[in-house]
Amino acid sequence: MRLGGTLLAALGWTHALMGTRLVAQQPAGTTVDSTFVLTTGNPHRSPSPFVGNGRLGVVIPALGIGASTSYRAGLYEHAPGDVPRIVVIPAWNAIGVFDGDRWIETRPAPDSAVRSYRQLVDMRTGIARTSYAWVNGKRSTSVEIETFVSRADPSLTAVRLDLTPQHAGRMRVRFGLIGWPPPHRLALAKVERADPAWKPADVWYPGHMVVGSRRSAPERRGALISMTSTPVGRTTVLAEALAVTWAPGLPQANTTTTASGDTALVEIAFDAAPGRTYRFSQVGSIVSSDDAPRPLERATRDVEEGRTRGFERLAADNAGAWLRRWQTDIEIEGSPELQRVVHSMLFYLLCSADSGTKLGIPPMGLSSGGYYGHVFWDSDTWMFPSLLLTHTDVAHSLVAFRGRTLPAARENARANGFRGAMYPWEADERGEETTPQFAIQNARSEIHVTGDVALAQWQYYLATGDSTWLAQEGFPVIRETADFWVSRATCDASDELCHIKNVVSVAEGLINVTDDAYTNAVARKNLEIAAAASKRLGKAADARWTMLASKLHLPYDSVSQFFRTYEGAPDSTLGWVTPLLSYPLAVPMSPRAKRAQLEQAFAQLLKEGPGAMMGSTILSVGAAELNDRAMVDSLLPFSYRTHLKGPFLMLSETPTNDAVNFVTGAGGFLQQVIYGWTGLRLGERGLEPAFPPVLPSSVKRLVLRNIQVRGKRYDVIVDASGRRIVPSQSPAQR
């Protein structure tokens, strides 16, 4: 099973429990921290990294140039017969270089040589750098490229290209905006059975943008390029503009522009001299009609202003915005490898989410069209808690997404014959149910997501203590999700026990079960939260919430003293779901029950392998609760190591598939650090000690640096002397 999706489980593909200028630039007077640097000398590296600002993400090509996929948060299409999909927008990095004999390809050609190759992602400043020598017979050209998506100016992108030929002759450089061809579609809104021959790429293709207008106009020492496009089946207009600049004095320069079909580009030809460096820069802006009423005018103005500021200033502003984010950090001493992994996970999460968007995070973030870009419980239960203390403003976007889409959840409940709000198993940007027809049972019956949504809302309140937010935004979601459970549950004739029937378990291969342990536990949690929130706001709680919470059956085995996966579940399912009852749901249980369920899960890991990453990432939290350092040590490698792909530490959903970058797994992994190793939990007083801290043997010291709780900043320090929570110092004081 895969915790948090439908396709792989439906197809049976998973069996889980669940050069010098490339030195990372830092402010003057500081040293380079290598744990913020991901780098490789292999031009054939795979998979490709991505960088982003939480609103826009772009995949970095192997050679740093050439059209690559780029995704904008919240931009979806909906073609007839298909499910809504996040779209791949027209490529804004479609740069080409012609050395006088052939074009430098986006990937090395068989008869060419790429020498002195180095590609680097500086996570501390959010910039990607690539350098190499392109050797083509007697021709050789040194190439250096820098690319970033600005964290300081959310609509801006920038690329700088330096070319140093070692030969004389005519060269050409091309910049452009290029649309993508429409996909070969499947009628996933209609197809009732998944084809076992389907591969993820056959199904997870991104949505399509239809190009409207395009323009390319030469200017003095540059060009202005623009394009508008619209997602299939939607009305949003996306405007993209590029301001291209090159240094004065290009010998015998000649400019050609093209604007037709799905292409708008400029090509500059010039006579190159050996050993001389030629610099080109591009500032881009991507604006939708949701951002501005005249998006093309806004994008054009943005790039003109950006060109005036210049690449260095834009890069410095972007670096400054990233460095401010990194004032909150997770610092690990004793294992540089683990420190780099933790930084990469937090980095890729931040590349996929930003404050003020009111959007959830898809399982693959803004790196691909995986799982169609839909929002699952992954966003609420796996990624949100890791951002809640580290970047509270970003976490707010995730709960605000559920608040914004509450009307769609109400309508979904009504359509299924229930009251209250029923959140969709898979949601698009509108919060509507978007699950493919072949997995429609998940849409109808994998209903635990509704309780997961409510829990995240309450966690946000516990972390912030913001009663105004709770009254205006959080409580309406909590109240109506509680009303859903009252409508969805049924009670015995004796009225002593209540049940939730016909559900798809968190273990998605278990269909049409009664009293699934996780579903009933999260429903009970939702009901208890609704009563607590009412009391906090001075409102009268619905008596039905308290009644149902007290009578909702959890399948507990009094002989063995642990919970069953669902009522009547066979022993073969032990450990599939029940470790989640301890964390994140905090169901009261004996240490014996906690240990039994962890040992069951660990036995499955040893037998089957780690499978889907989200299933194994947070087991360590339960081990820490039991103060079992040996189990924490044993579980740690299962929680991440086999899922890391390539030099850029991209996370695959399973050890054997190429579904990257699985930021759901990043969120789960970071929770074991934040809420497991520290022994801390969110409670009535904010962040509270719940049990003694337990560090893995490889970690000598852990610091949660500058986390935010109820408007104040703290450092949480865990080492051999124990745990300390102290007011955070400003960066200048450290």
Secondary structure, DSSP 8 states (H G I E B T S, - for coil): --TT-SHHHHHT-------GGGS----TT----GGGEEEES-TT-SS--EEE-SSEEEE--TTS-S---EEEEEEEE--TTS--EEEE--BS---EEE-SSSB--SS--TT-EEEEEEEEEETTTTEEEEEEEEEETTEEEEEEEEEEE-SSSTTEEEEEEEEEESS-EEEEEEEEEE---------TTT--S--TT--HHHH---B-EEEEEEEEEEETTEEEEEEEEEETT----EEEEEEEEE-TT-TT-EEEEEEETTEEEEEEEEEE-TT--EEEEEEEEEEETTT-SSHHHHHHHHHHHHHHH-HHHHHHHHHHHHHHHTTSEEEEES-HHHHHHHHHHHHHHHHT--TT------TTTTS--GGGG-B-HIIIIIIHHHHHHH-HHHHHHHHHHHHHTHHHHHHHHHHTT-SS----SSB-TT--B---GGGHHHHHH-THHHHHHHHHHHHHHHHH--HHHIIIIIHHHHHHHHHHHHHH-EE-TTSS-EE--SB--SSTT--SBSS-HHHHHHHHHHHHHHHHHHHHHT----HHHHHHHHHB---EETTTTEE-SSTT--GGGTTSSTHHHHTTT-----HHHHHHHHHHHHHHHHHH---SHHHHSSHHHHHHHTT-HHHHHHHHHHTTGGGEETTTTEE-SSTTS-----HHHHHHHHHIIIIIIT-EEEETTEEEE-S-----TT-SEEEEEEEEETTEEEEEEEETTEEEEEE---GGG-
